[in-house]
Amino acid sequence: MILKDKKVLITGILTDKSIAYASAKIALEHGATVVATGFGKGLRITERAVKRLSDDIKVFEMDIENLNQVSQAVKNIEDEVGNLDGILHAIAFSPTEAMGGNFLNTTVEDAVKSFEISAFSLKTLATSFQPILNNPSSIVALDFDNSQAWPGYDWQGVAKSSLQSIVRYLGYYMGGNGVRVNAVAAGPLATTAAKNIPGFSEMDNEWNERAPLGWDTKNAEPVAKVVNFLLSDLSEAVTGEIIHADGGAHSVGGSMLPN
């Protein structure tokens, strides 16, 4: 069990189709104590979702945009659980006006909102929880391949590019305290978030054609396994890295594999 006696915070658990949910499930199977966060109307959804995994998962209220609430969540988790060994950042959002082919008309306010929640929130999470992170520990962010432009993904794609850079800088600045920071660039999955991405179905079809290993958009566990590898001490020499868990599609040019 690669996470035996580890304490891990998983953000973003909303449904049993999500990478966050699958990551929590595998972490539990590998011996971890898991805690979760949620906020607003999503808090009840998170509480119901984790009940399907274990009655022992504590859920703490935390809106990443509310710094007072983040600070309170850190205190509550420290008081009730103690120090953490790992964190999964599964936080992303873009306004509708910043996606769907509206790239050239997106306002700076909507672009900034995409950046703040989908990218800068990783820095907020990392620095806020640093005082209760053990040495060694690991922070993992969920990413999507942004080495090319995906029509309709627009400013969320820009935000994900920023997220990758933040991963590298956090890896540098937090390494002295034994904190590893990495990201998993997942292939497209049929999650609640994905359904709000214009053109997702077309991306889904092309991905399966390009991926040498194939790709199942309904199965988040292959991605969650990579997340748990990075949360574990097996990744003790890895930081500032973006690992693709996408069936290999990112490495293949064009839309069709040779026969």
FIKOLZA-1660 file (N, C-alpha, C; in steps of 0.1 Angstrom, whole numbers, plus 5000, padded with zeros to 4 digits):
% residues 259
   i   px   py   pz ch aa at
   1 5008 4988 5000  A  M  N
   1 5000 5000 5000  A  M CA
   1 5009 5012 5000  A  M  C
   2 5009 5020 4989  A  I  N
   2 5018 5031 4987  A  I CA
   2 5015 5043 4995  A  I  C
   3 5003 5044 5001  A  L  N
   3 5000 5056 5009  A  L CA
   3 4996 5052 5023  A  L  C
   4 5001 5041 5028  A  K  N
   4 4998 5037 5042  A  K CA
   4 5002 5047 5052  A  K  C
   5 4993 5051 5061  A  D  N
   5 4995 5061 5071  A  D CA
   5 4997 5075 5066  A  D  C
   6 4994 5078 5053  A  K  N
   6 4995 5091 5048  A  K CA
   6 4981 5098 5050  A  K  C
   7 4982 5111 5051  A  K  N
   7 4970 5120 5052  A  K CA
   7 4969 5129 5040  A  K  C
   8 4958 5127 5032  A  V  N
   8 4957 5134 5019  A  V CA
   8 4945 5142 5018  A  V  C
   9 4946 5154 5013  A  L  N
   9 4935 5163 5011  A  L CA
   9 4931 5162 4996  A  L  C
  10 4919 5159 4993  A  I  N
  10 4914 5159 4979  A  I CA
  10 4903 5170 4977  A  I  C
  11 4906 5179 4968  A  T  N
  11 4896 5190 4965  A  T CA
  11 4888 5185 4953  A  T  C
  12 4877 5191 4950  A  G  N
  12 4870 5189 4938  A  G CA
  12 4862 5177 4936  A  G  C
  13 4859 5170 4947  A  I  N
  13 4850 5158 4946  A  I CA
  13 4836 5162 4945  A  I  C
  14 4830 5160 4933  A  L  N
  14 4816 5163 4931  A  L CA
  14 4807 5151 4927  A  L  C
  15 4812 5143 4918  A  T  N
  15 4805 5131 4914  A  T CA
  15 4815 5119 4913  A  T  C
  16 4809 5107 4912  A  D  N
  16 4817 5095 4911  A  D CA
  16 4824 5093 4898  A  D  C
  17 4822 5103 4888  A  K  N
  17 4828 5102 4875  A  K CA
  17 4841 5111 4875  A  K  C
  18 4843 5118 4885  A  S  N
  18 4855 5128 4885  A  S CA
  18 4868 5121 4888  A  S  C
  19 4879 5127 4884  A  I  N
  19 4892 5123 4887  A  I CA
  19 4895 5124 4902  A  I  C
  20 4889 5134 4908  A  A  N
  20 4891 5136 4923  A  A CA
  20 4885 5124 4930  A  A  C
  21 4873 5120 4926  A  Y  N
  21 4866 5109 4933  A  Y CA
  21 4874 5096 4931  A  Y  C
  22 4879 5094 4919  A  A  N
  22 4887 5081 4916  A  A CA
  22 4900 5082 4924  A  A  C
  23 4906 5094 4925  A  S  N
  23 4918 5095 4932  A  S CA
  23 4916 5092 4947  A  S  C
  24 4905 5097 4953  A  A  N
  24 4902 5095 4967  A  A CA
  24 4900 5080 4969  A  A  C
  25 4893 5073 4960  A  K  N
  25 4890 5059 4961  A  K CA
  25 4903 5051 4961  A  K  C
  26 4912 5054 4952  A  I  N
  26 4925 5046 4951  A  I CA
  26 4933 5050 4964  A  I  C
  27 4933 5062 4968  A  A  N
  27 4941 5066 4980  A  A CA
  27 4937 5058 4992  A  A  C
  28 4923 5057 4994  A  L  N
  28 4918 5049 5005  A  L CA
  28 4923 5034 5004  A  L  C
  29 4922 5029 4992  A  E  N
  29 4926 5015 4989  A  E CA
  29 4941 5013 4993  A  E  C
  30 4949 5023 4992  A  H  N
  30 4963 5022 4994  A  H CA
  30 4967 5027 5008  A  H  C
  31 4957 5028 5017  A  G  N
  31 4959 5030 5031  A  G CA
  31 4959 5045 5036  A  G  C
  32 4955 5054 5028  A  A  N
  32 4956 5068 5032  A  A CA
  32 4943 5072 5040  A  A  C
  33 4945 5082 5048  A  T  N
  33 4934 5089 5054  A  T CA
  33 4931 5101 5045  A  T  C
  34 4918 5101 5041  A  V  N
  34 4914 5112 5031  A  V CA
  34 4905 5122 5037  A  V  C
  35 4908 5134 5034  A  V  N
  35 4898 5145 5038  A  V CA
  35 4895 5153 5025  A  V  C
  36 4884 5160 5025  A  A  N
  36 4879 5166 5013  A  A CA
  36 4874 5180 5016  A  A  C
  37 4873 5189 5006  A  T  N
  37 4867 5202 5007  A  T CA
  37 4856 5204 4997  A  T  C
  38 4847 5213 5001  A  G  N
  38 4837 5218 4992  A  G CA
  38 4832 5231 4996  A  G  C
  39 4823 5238 4988  A  F  N
  39 4818 5251 4992  A  F CA
  39 4805 5253 4985  A  F  C
  40 4797 5263 4991  A  G  N
  40 4785 5267 4985  A  G CA
  40 4775 5255 4984  A  G  C
  41 4768 5255 4973  A  K  N
  41 4759 5244 4970  A  K CA
  41 4766 5231 4968  A  K  C
  42 4779 5232 4963  A  G  N
  42 4787 5220 4961  A  G CA
  42 4791 5212 4973  A  G  C
  43 4790 5219 4985  A  L  N
  43 4794 5213 4998  A  L CA
  43 4786 5200 5000  A  L  C
  44 4773 5202 4999  A  R  N
  44 4764 5190 5001  A  R CA
  44 4766 5179 4991  A  R  C
  45 4769 5183 4979  A  I  N
  45 4772 5173 4968  A  I CA
  45 4784 5165 4972  A  I  C
  46 4795 5173 4976  A  T  N
  46 4807 5166 4980  A  T CA
  46 4805 5156 4992  A  T  C
  47 4797 5161 5002  A  E  N
  47 4794 5152 5014  A  E CA
  47 4787 5140 5009  A  E  C
  48 4778 5141 5000  A  R  N
  48 4771 5129 4996  A  R CA
  48 4780 5120 4988  A  R  C
  49 4788 5126 4980  A  A  N
  49 4797 5118 4971  A  A CA
  49 4807 5110 4980  A  A  C
  50 4813 5116 4990  A  V  N
  50 4823 5109 4998  A  V CA
  50 4817 5098 5006  A  V  C
  51 4804 5099 5009  A  K  N
  51 4798 5089 5017  A  K CA
  51 4798 5075 5010  A  K  C
  52 4798 5076 4996  A  R  N
  52 4799 5064 4988  A  R CA
  52 4812 5057 4989  A  R  C
  53 4822 5065 4994  A  L  N
  53 4836 5059 4995  A  L CA
  53 4838 5054 5009  A  L  C
  54 4835 5063 5019  A  S  N
  54 4838 5059 5033  A  S CA
  54 4830 5069 5042  A  S  C
  55 4826 5064 5053  A  D  N
  55 4819 5072 5063  A  D CA
  55 4830 5080 5071  A  D  C
  56 4842 5077 5069  A  D  N
  56 4853 5083 5077  A  D CA
  56 4859 5096 5071  A  D  C
  57 4855 5099 5058  A  I  N
  57 4861 5110 5052  A  I CA
  57 4854 5123 5057  A  I  C
  58 4862 5132 5063  A  K  N
  58 4857 5145 5068  A  K CA
  58 4858 5155 5056  A  K  C
  59 4847 5163 5056  A  V  N
  59 4846 5173 5045  A  V CA
  59 4846 5187 5052  A  V  C
  60 4855 5195 5047  A  F  N
  60 4856 5209 5053  A  F CA
  60 4852 5219 5042  A  F  C
  61 4846 5230 5047  A  E  N
  61 4842 5240 5038  A  E CA
  61 4854 5249 5034  A  E  C
  62 4855 5251 5021  A  M  N
  62 4866 5259 5016  A  M CA
  62 4864 5264 5002  A  M  C
  63 4862 5277 5000  A  D  N
  63 4861 5284 4987  A  D CA
  63 4875 5290 4985  A  D  C
  64 4882 5285 4974  A  I  N
  64 4895 5289 4972  A  I CA
  64 4896 5304 4969  A  I  C
  65 4885 5311 4966  A  E  N
  65 4885 5325 4964  A  E CA
  65 4884 5333 4976  A  E  C
  66 4880 5326 4987  A  N  N
  66 4878 5333 5000  A  N CA
  66 4889 5330 5009  A  N  C
  67 4899 5339 5010  A  L  N
  67 4911 5336 5018  A  L CA
  67 4908 5334 5033  A  L  C
  68 4898 5340 5038  A  N  N
  68 4895 5338 5052  A  N CA
  68 4890 5323 5054  A  N  C
  69 4882 5319 5044  A  Q  N
  69 4877 5305 5045  A  Q CA
  69 4888 5295 5043  A  Q  C
  70 4898 5298 5034  A  V  N
  70 4909 5289 5032  A  V CA
  70 4917 5288 5045  A  V  C
  71 4920 5299 5051  A  S  N
  71 4927 5299 5064  A  S CA
  71 4920 5291 5075  A  S  C
  72 4907 5293 5075  A  Q  N
  72 4899 5285 5085  A  Q CA
  72 4899 5270 5082  A  Q  C
  73 4899 5267 5069  A  A  N
  73 4900 5253 5065  A  A CA
  73 4913 5247 5070  A  A  C
  74 4924 5254 5068  A  V  N
  74 4937 5250 5072  A  V CA
  74 4937 5247 5087  A  V  C
  75 4932 5256 5095  A  K  N
  75 4931 5254 5109  A  K CA
  75 4923 5243 5113  A  K  C
  76 4911 5241 5107  A  N  N
  76 4902 5230 5110  A  N CA
  76 4908 5217 5107  A  N  C
  77 4914 5216 5096  A  I  N
  77 4921 5203 5092  A  I CA
  77 4932 5200 5101  A  I  C
  78 4940 5210 5105  A  E  N
  78 4951 5208 5114  A  E CA
  78 4946 5203 5128  A  E  C
  79 4935 5209 5133  A  D  N
  79 4930 5206 5146  A  D CA
  79 4924 5192 5146  A  D  C
  80 4917 5188 5135  A  E  N
  80 4910 5175 5135  A  E CA
  80 4917 5163 5129  A  E  C
  81 4927 5166 5120  A  V  N
  81 4934 5156 5113  A  V CA
  81 4949 5156 5116  A  V  C
  82 4954 5168 5117  A  G  N
  82 4969 5169 5119  A  G CA
  82 4975 5174 5106  A  G  C
  83 4988 5172 5105  A  N  N
  83 4995 5176 5093  A  N CA
  83 4992 5167 5081  A  N  C
  84 4994 5172 5069  A  L  N
  84 4991 5165 5057  A  L CA
  84 5003 5160 5050  A  L  C
  85 5002 5150 5042  A  D  N
  85 5013 5144 5034  A  D CA
  85 5011 5147 5019  A  D  C
  86 4998 5151 5016  A  G  N
  86 4996 5153 5001  A  G CA
  86 4983 5161 4999  A  G  C
  87 4983 5168 4988  A  I  N
  87 4971 5175 4984  A  I CA
  87 4968 5173 4969  A  I  C
  88 4956 5171 4965  A  L  N
  88 4952 5171 4951  A  L CA
  88 4944 5184 4948  A  L  C
  89 4950 5192 4939  A  H  N
  89 4943 5204 4934  A  H CA
  89 4935 5200 4922  A  H  C
  90 4921 5200 4924  A  A  N
  90 4912 5197 4913  A  A CA
  90 4902 5208 4912  A  A  C
  91 4907 5220 4909  A  I  N
  91 4900 5232 4909  A  I CA
  91 4901 5239 4895  A  I  C
  92 4890 5242 4889  A  A  N
  92 4891 5249 4876  A  A CA
  92 4877 5255 4873  A  A  C
  93 4878 5266 4866  A  F  N
  93 4865 5273 4862  A  F CA
  93 4869 5284 4852  A  F  C
  94 4860 5285 4841  A  S  N
  94 4861 5296 4832  A  S CA
  94 4847 5301 4829  A  S  C
  95 4845 5314 4829  A  P  N
  95 4831 5319 4825  A  P CA
  95 4827 5314 4811  A  P  C
  96 4815 5312 4809  A  T  N
  96 4810 5308 4796  A  T CA
  96 4815 5317 4785  A  T  C
  97 4816 5330 4788  A  E  N
  97 4821 5340 4778  A  E CA
  97 4835 5339 4774  A  E  C
  98 4843 5330 4782  A  A  N
  98 4857 5329 4779  A  A CA
  98 4860 5316 4772  A  A  C
  99 4849 5309 4768  A  M  N
  99 4851 5296 4760  A  M CA
  99 4841 5296 4748  A  M  C
 100 4841 5285 4741  A  G  N
 100 4831 5283 4731  A  G CA
 100 4834 5291 4718  A  G  C
 101 4847 5294 4715  A  G  N
 101 4850 5301 4703  A  G CA
 101 4849 5316 4704  A  G  C
 102 4848 5321 4717  A  N  N
 102 4847 5335 4719  A  N CA
 102 4860 5342 4723  A  N  C
 103 4871 5335 4719  A  F  N
 103 4884 5339 4724  A  F CA
 103 4887 5354 4721  A  F  C
 104 4885 5358 4709  A  L  N
 104 4889 5372 4705  A  L CA
 104 4880 5382 4711  A  L  C
 105 4869 5378 4716  A  N  N
 105 4859 5388 4722  A  N CA
 105 4859 5387 4738  A  N  C
 106 4867 5378 4743  A  T  N
 106 4867 5377 4758  A  T CA
 106 4872 5389 4765  A  T  C
 107 4865 5394 4775  A  T  N
 107 4870 5405 4783  A  T CA
 107 4881 5402 4792  A  T  C
 108 4889 5412 4796  A  V  N
 108 4900 5409 4805  A  V CA
 108 4895 5404 4818  A  V  C
 109 4883 5408 4822  A  E  N
 109 4877 5403 4835  A  E CA
 109 4874 5388 4835  A  E  C
 110 4869 5384 4824  A  D  N
 110 4866 5369 4822  A  D CA
 110 4879 5361 4821  A  D  C
 111 4889 5367 4814  A  A  N
 111 4901 5360 4813  A  A CA
 111 4908 5359 4826  A  A  C
 112 4908 5369 4834  A  V  N
 112 4914 5370 4847  A  V CA
 112 4907 5360 4856  A  V  C
 113 4894 5359 4855  A  K  N
 113 4886 5349 4864  A  K CA
 113 4891 5335 4861  A  K  C
 114 4893 5332 4848  A  S  N
 114 4898 5319 4844  A  S CA
 114 4912 5316 4850  A  S  C
 115 4920 5326 4850  A  F  N
 115 4934 5325 4855  A  F CA
 115 4934 5323 4870  A  F  C
 116 4926 5331 4877  A  E  N
 116 4925 5331 4892  A  E CA
 116 4921 5318 4897  A  E  C
 117 4910 5312 4891  A  I  N
 117 4905 5300 4897  A  I CA
 117 4912 5288 4892  A  I  C
 118 4916 5287 4879  A  S  N
 118 4921 5275 4873  A  S CA
 118 4936 5274 4875  A  S  C
 119 4943 5285 4877  A  A  N
 119 4958 5285 4878  A  A CA
 119 4963 5291 4891  A  A  C
 120 4960 5304 4894  A  F  N
 120 4966 5310 4906  A  F CA
 120 4961 5303 4919  A  F  C
 121 4950 5296 4918  A  S  N
 121 4944 5289 4930  A  S CA
 121 4954 5279 4935  A  S  C
 122 4962 5273 4926  A  L  N
 122 4972 5263 4930  A  L CA
 122 4982 5270 4939  A  L  C
 123 4987 5282 4936  A  K  N
 123 4996 5289 4945  A  K CA
 123 4989 5292 4958  A  K  C
 124 4977 5296 4958  A  T  N
 124 4969 5299 4970  A  T CA
 124 4969 5287 4979  A  T  C
 125 4965 5276 4973  A  L  N
 125 4964 5263 4980  A  L CA
 125 4977 5259 4986  A  L  C
 126 4987 5259 4978  A  A  N
 126 5001 5255 4982  A  A CA
 126 5006 5263 4994  A  A  C
 127 5006 5276 4993  A  T  N
 127 5012 5285 5003  A  T CA
 127 5003 5285 5016  A  T  C
 128 4990 5284 5014  A  S  N
 128 4981 5284 5026  A  S CA
 128 4983 5271 5034  A  S  C
 129 4985 5260 5028  A  F  N
 129 4986 5247 5035  A  F CA
 129 5001 5244 5038  A  F  C
 130 5010 5251 5033  A  Q  N
 130 5024 5248 5036  A  Q CA
 130 5028 5246 5050  A  Q  C
 131 5022 5255 5059  A  P  N
 131 5025 5253 5074  A  P CA
 131 5022 5239 5079  A  P  C
 132 5012 5232 5073  A  I  N
 132 5008 5219 5079  A  I CA
 132 5012 5208 5069  A  I  C
 133 5021 5210 5060  A  L  N
 133 5026 5200 5051  A  L CA
 133 5038 5193 5057  A  L  C
 134 5038 5180 5058  A  N  N
 134 5050 5173 5063  A  N CA
 134 5061 5174 5053  A  N  C
 135 5073 5171 5058  A  N  N
 135 5085 5170 5050  A  N CA
 135 5090 5155 5050  A  N  C
 136 5088 5148 5039  A  P  N
 136 5084 5152 5026  A  P CA
 136 5069 5152 5024  A  P  C
 137 5064 5159 5014  A  S  N
 137 5050 5159 5010  A  S CA
 137 5048 5162 4996  A  S  C
 138 5036 5161 4991  A  S  N
 138 5034 5162 4976  A  S CA
 138 5021 5169 4973  A  S  C
 139 5022 5178 4963  A  I  N
 139 5010 5185 4958  A  I CA
 139 5009 5181 4943  A  I  C
 140 4997 5177 4940  A  V  N
 140 4994 5173 4926  A  V CA
 140 4983 5181 4920  A  V  C
 141 4984 5187 4908  A  A  N
 141 4974 5195 4902  A  A CA
 141 4969 5187 4889  A  A  C
 142 4956 5189 4887  A  L  N
 142 4950 5183 4875  A  L CA
 142 4951 5192 4863  A  L  C
 143 4956 5187 4852  A  D  N
 143 4959 5196 4840  A  D CA
 143 4952 5189 4828  A  D  C
 144 4953 5196 4817  A  F  N
 144 4949 5191 4804  A  F CA
 144 4959 5196 4793  A  F  C
 145 4963 5187 4784  A  D  N
 145 4973 5190 4774  A  D CA
 145 4970 5204 4767  A  D  C
 146 4979 5213 4768  A  N  N
 146 4977 5226 4762  A  N CA
 146 4989 5230 4753  A  N  C
 147 4995 5220 4748  A  S  N
 147 5006 5223 4739  A  S CA
 147 5001 5228 4725  A  S  C
 148 4988 5227 4723  A  Q  N
 148 4982 5232 4711  A  Q CA
 148 4969 5238 4714  A  Q  C
 149 4963 5245 4704  A  A  N
 149 4950 5252 4707  A  A CA
 149 4939 5242 4704  A  A  C
 150 4930 5241 4714  A  W  N
 150 4918 5233 4712  A  W CA
 150 4906 5242 4710  A  W  C
 151 4901 5242 4698  A  P  N
 151 4889 5251 4695  A  P CA
 151 4878 5250 4706  A  P  C
 152 4874 5261 4711  A  G  N
 152 4864 5261 4721  A  G CA
 152 4869 5261 4736  A  G  C
 153 4881 5256 4738  A  Y  N
 153 4887 5255 4751  A  Y CA
 153 4892 5269 4755  A  Y  C
 154 4897 5276 4746  A  D  N
 154 4900 5290 4747  A  D CA
 154 4908 5295 4759  A  D  C
 155 4902 5303 4767  A  W  N
 155 4909 5309 4779  A  W CA
 155 4911 5299 4790  A  W  C
 156 4904 5288 4790  A  Q  N
 156 4907 5278 4800  A  Q CA
 156 4920 5271 4796  A  Q  C
 157 4922 5270 4782  A  G  N
 157 4935 5265 4778  A  G CA
 157 4947 5274 4781  A  G  C
 158 4945 5287 4781  A  V  N
 158 4955 5297 4785  A  V CA
 158 4958 5295 4800  A  V  C
 159 4947 5293 4807  A  A  N
 159 4948 5292 4822  A  A CA
 159 4956 5279 4825  A  A  C
 160 4953 5268 4818  A  K  N
 160 4961 5256 4820  A  K CA
 160 4975 5257 4817  A  K  C
 161 4979 5265 4806  A  S  N
 161 4993 5267 4803  A  S CA
 161 4999 5275 4815  A  S  C
 162 4992 5284 4821  A  S  N
 162 4997 5291 4833  A  S CA
 162 4999 5282 4844  A  S  C
 163 4989 5273 4846  A  L  N
 163 4990 5263 4857  A  L CA
 163 5003 5255 4856  A  L  C
 164 5007 5251 4844  A  Q  N
 164 5019 5243 4842  A  Q CA
 164 5031 5251 4847  A  Q  C
 165 5032 5264 4843  A  S  N
 165 5043 5272 4848  A  S CA
 165 5043 5274 4863  A  S  C
 166 5031 5275 4869  A  I  N
 166 5031 5277 4883  A  I CA
 166 5035 5264 4890  A  I  C
 167 5032 5252 4884  A  V  N
 167 5037 5240 4890  A  V CA
 167 5053 5240 4890  A  V  C
 168 5059 5244 4880  A  R  N
 168 5074 5244 4879  A  R CA
 168 5079 5254 4890  A  R  C
 169 5073 5266 4891  A  Y  N
 169 5079 5276 4900  A  Y CA
 169 5076 5271 4915  A  Y  C
 170 5065 5266 4917  A  L  N
 170 5062 5261 4931  A  L CA
 170 5072 5249 4934  A  L  C
 171 5074 5241 4924  A  G  N
 171 5083 5230 4926  A  G CA
 171 5097 5235 4931  A  G  C
 172 5101 5246 4924  A  Y  N
 172 5114 5252 4927  A  Y CA
 172 5114 5259 4941  A  Y  C
 173 5104 5267 4944  A  Y  N
 173 5104 5275 4956  A  Y CA
 173 5100 5266 4969  A  Y  C
 174 5093 5255 4967  A  M  N
 174 5089 5247 4978  A  M CA
 174 5097 5235 4981  A  M  C
 175 5106 5232 4971  A  G  N
 175 5115 5220 4972  A  G CA
 175 5123 5220 4985  A  G  C
 176 5128 5232 4989  A  G  N
 176 5136 5233 5001  A  G CA
 176 5130 5228 5013  A  G  C
 177 5116 5228 5013  A  N  N
 177 5109 5223 5025  A  N CA
 177 5104 5209 5023  A  N  C
 178 5109 5202 5012  A  G  N
 178 5105 5188 5010  A  G CA
 178 5092 5187 5003  A  G  C
 179 5086 5197 4997  A  V  N
 179 5073 5197 4991  A  V CA
 179 5075 5195 4976  A  V  C
 180 5070 5184 4970  A  R  N
 180 5070 5182 4956  A  R CA
 180 5057 5187 4950  A  R  C
 181 5059 5193 4938  A  V  N
 181 5047 5199 4931  A  V CA
 181 5047 5194 4917  A  V  C
 182 5037 5187 4913  A  N  N
 182 5036 5182 4899  A  N CA
 182 5022 5183 4894  A  N  C
 183 5020 5180 4881  A  A  N
 183 5007 5180 4875  A  A CA
 183 5005 5168 4867  A  A  C
 184 4992 5163 4865  A  V  N
 184 4989 5152 4856  A  V CA
 184 4980 5158 4845  A  V  C
 185 4985 5157 4833  A  A  N
 185 4977 5162 4822  A  A CA
 185 4969 5150 4817  A  A  C
 186 4956 5151 4820  A  A  N
 186 4947 5139 4817  A  A CA
 186 4941 5141 4803  A  A  C
 187 4938 5129 4798  A  G  N
 187 4930 5129 4786  A  G CA
 187 4916 5134 4789  A  G  C
 188 4907 5137 4779  A  P  N
 188 4894 5141 4782  A  P CA
 188 4885 5130 4788  A  P  C
 189 4878 5134 4799  A  L  N
 189 4869 5125 4806  A  L CA
 189 4855 5131 4807  A  L  C
 190 4845 5122 4807  A  A  N
 190 4831 5127 4807  A  A CA
 190 4827 5131 4821  A  A  C
 191 4833 5141 4826  A  T  N
 191 4830 5146 4839  A  T CA
 191 4820 5157 4838  A  T  C
 192 4815 5162 4850  A  T  N
 192 4806 5173 4850  A  T CA
 192 4812 5185 4844  A  T  C
 193 4825 5188 4847  A  A  N
 193 4832 5199 4841  A  A CA
 193 4833 5198 4826  A  A  C
 194 4836 5186 4821  A  A  N
 194 4839 5185 4807  A  A CA
 194 4826 5187 4799  A  A  C
 195 4815 5184 4804  A  K  N
 195 4802 5186 4797  A  K CA
 195 4800 5201 4794  A  K  C
 196 4806 5209 4802  A  N  N
 196 4805 5224 4799  A  N CA
 196 4815 5230 4790  A  N  C
 197 4823 5221 4784  A  I  N
 197 4833 5225 4774  A  I CA
 197 4828 5224 4760  A  I  C
 198 4826 5235 4753  A  P  N
 198 4821 5234 4739  A  P CA
 198 4830 5226 4731  A  P  C
 199 4824 5217 4723  A  G  N
 199 4832 5208 4714  A  G CA
 199 4838 5196 4720  A  G  C
 200 4834 5193 4733  A  F  N
 200 4840 5182 4740  A  F CA
 200 4838 5169 4732  A  F  C
 201 4826 5166 4727  A  S  N
 201 4824 5154 4720  A  S CA
 201 4833 5152 4708  A  S  C
 202 4836 5162 4700  A  E  N
 202 4845 5161 4689  A  E CA
 202 4859 5158 4694  A  E  C
 203 4863 5164 4705  A  M  N
 203 4876 5162 4711  A  M CA
 203 4877 5147 4716  A  M  C
 204 4867 5142 4722  A  D  N
 204 4866 5129 4727  A  D CA
 204 4868 5119 4715  A  D  C
 205 4862 5120 4704  A  N  N
 205 4863 5111 4693  A  N CA
 205 4877 5111 4687  A  N  C
 206 4883 5123 4686  A  E  N
 206 4896 5124 4680  A  E CA
 206 4907 5118 4689  A  E  C
 207 4905 5120 4702  A  W  N
 207 4914 5115 4712  A  W CA
 207 4916 5100 4711  A  W  C
 208 4905 5093 4710  A  N  N
 208 4905 5079 4710  A  N CA
 208 4912 5074 4697  A  N  C
 209 4911 5082 4686  A  E  N
 209 4917 5078 4674  A  E CA
 209 4932 5080 4674  A  E  C
 210 4937 5091 4682  A  R  N
 210 4951 5094 4682  A  R CA
 210 4958 5086 4693  A  R  C
 211 4952 5082 4703  A  A  N
 211 4959 5076 4715  A  A CA
 211 4964 5062 4711  A  A  C
 212 4977 5059 4711  A  P  N
 212 4982 5046 4708  A  P CA
 212 4976 5035 4718  A  P  C
 213 4974 5039 4730  A  L  N
 213 4969 5029 4740  A  L CA
 213 4953 5029 4741  A  L  C
 214 4947 5038 4732  A  G  N
 214 4933 5039 4733  A  G CA
 214 4929 5048 4745  A  G  C
 215 4916 5052 4745  A  W  N
 215 4912 5061 4756  A  W CA
 215 4897 5060 4759  A  W  C
 216 4894 5058 4771  A  D  N
 216 4881 5056 4776  A  D CA
 216 4877 5068 4784  A  D  C
 217 4868 5076 4778  A  T  N
 217 4864 5089 4785  A  T CA
 217 4855 5086 4797  A  T  C
 218 4851 5074 4799  A  K  N
 218 4842 5071 4811  A  K CA
 218 4850 5065 4823  A  K  C
 219 4863 5064 4821  A  N  N
 219 4871 5057 4832  A  N CA
 219 4882 5067 4836  A  N  C
 220 4880 5072 4848  A  A  N
 220 4890 5081 4854  A  A CA
 220 4901 5074 4862  A  A  C
 221 4900 5061 4864  A  E  N
 221 4910 5054 4873  A  E CA
 221 4924 5054 4867  A  E  C
 222 4926 5053 4854  A  P  N
 222 4940 5054 4849  A  P CA
 222 4947 5067 4853  A  P  C
 223 4940 5078 4852  A  V  N
 223 4945 5091 4856  A  V CA
 223 4947 5091 4871  A  V  C
 224 4938 5086 4879  A  A  N
 224 4939 5086 4894  A  A CA
 224 4950 5078 4899  A  A  C
 225 4954 5067 4891  A  K  N
 225 4965 5059 4895  A  K CA
 225 4978 5067 4894  A  K  C
 226 4979 5076 4884  A  V  N
 226 4991 5084 4883  A  V CA
 226 4991 5095 4894  A  V  C
 227 4980 5100 4897  A  V  N
 227 4978 5110 4908  A  V CA
 227 4984 5104 4921  A  V  C
 228 4980 5091 4923  A  N  N
 228 4984 5085 4936  A  N CA
 228 4999 5081 4936  A  N  C
 229 5004 5078 4924  A  F  N
 229 5019 5076 4923  A  F CA
 229 5026 5089 4927  A  F  C
 230 5021 5100 4922  A  L  N
 230 5028 5113 4926  A  L CA
 230 5026 5117 4940  A  L  C
 231 5014 5113 4946  A  L  N
 231 5012 5116 4960  A  L CA
 231 5021 5107 4969  A  L  C
 232 5025 5096 4964  A  S  N
 232 5033 5086 4972  A  S CA
 232 5048 5089 4972  A  S  C
 233 5055 5083 4981  A  D  N
 233 5069 5084 4982  A  D CA
 233 5076 5078 4970  A  D  C
 234 5069 5070 4962  A  L  N
 234 5075 5065 4950  A  L CA
 234 5080 5075 4941  A  L  C
 235 5074 5087 4942  A  S  N
 235 5078 5099 4933  A  S CA
 235 5087 5108 4940  A  S  C
 236 5095 5103 4950  A  E  N
 236 5103 5112 4958  A  E CA
 236 5113 5121 4951  A  E  C
 237 5117 5117 4938  A  A  N
 237 5127 5125 4931  A  A CA
 237 5120 5133 4919  A  A  C
 238 5107 5134 4920  A  V  N
 238 5099 5141 4909  A  V CA
 238 5093 5154 4914  A  V  C
 239 5096 5165 4908  A  T  N
 239 5089 5177 4911  A  T CA
 239 5090 5187 4899  A  T  C
 240 5081 5196 4898  A  G  N
 240 5080 5205 4886  A  G CA
 240 5077 5198 4873  A  G  C
 241 5071 5187 4874  A  E  N
 241 5069 5178 4862  A  E CA
 241 5054 5178 4858  A  E  C
 242 5052 5177 4845  A  I  N
 242 5038 5175 4840  A  I CA
 242 5038 5161 4833  A  I  C
 243 5031 5152 4839  A  I  N
 243 5030 5138 4834  A  I CA
 243 5017 5136 4827  A  I  C
 244 5018 5132 4814  A  H  N
 244 5006 5130 4806  A  H CA
 244 5000 5116 4809  A  H  C
 245 4987 5115 4813  A  A  N
 245 4980 5103 4814  A  A CA
 245 4968 5104 4805  A  A  C
 246 4971 5101 4792  A  D  N
 246 4961 5104 4781  A  D CA
 246 4961 5093 4770  A  D  C
 247 4967 5081 4773  A  G  N
 247 4968 5071 4763  A  G CA
 247 4978 5073 4753  A  G  C
 248 4986 5084 4755  A  G  N
 248 4997 5087 4746  A  G CA
 248 4993 5097 4734  A  G  C
 249 4981 5102 4735  A  A  N
 249 4976 5110 4724  A  A CA
 249 4984 5123 4722  A  A  C
 250 4989 5128 4733  A  H  N
 250 4997 5141 4732  A  H CA
 250 5010 5139 4723  A  H  C
 251 5015 5127 4722  A  S  N
 251 5027 5124 4715  A  S CA
 251 5026 5121 4701  A  S  C
 252 5014 5120 4696  A  V  N
 252 5011 5116 4682  A  V CA
 252 5006 5128 4674  A  V  C
 253 5012 5131 4663  A  G  N
 253 5008 5141 4654  A  G CA
 253 4996 5136 4645  A  G  C
 254 4988 5146 4641  A  G  N
 254 4977 5142 4632  A  G CA
 254 4966 5136 4640  A  G  C
 255 4955 5132 4633  A  S  N
 255 4943 5127 4640  A  S CA
 255 4941 5112 4639  A  S  C
 256 4949 5105 4630  A  M  N
 256 4947 5091 4628  A  M CA
 256 4960 5084 4630  A  M  C
 257 4959 5072 4636  A  L  N
 257 4971 5063 4637  A  L CA
 257 4973 5055 4624  A  L  C
 258 4985 5051 4621  A  P  N
 258 4987 5042 4609  A  P CA
 258 4981 5029 4611  A  P  C
 259 4976 5023 4601  A  N  N
 259 4970 5009 4602  A  N CA
 259 4981 4999 4605  A  N  C
% end
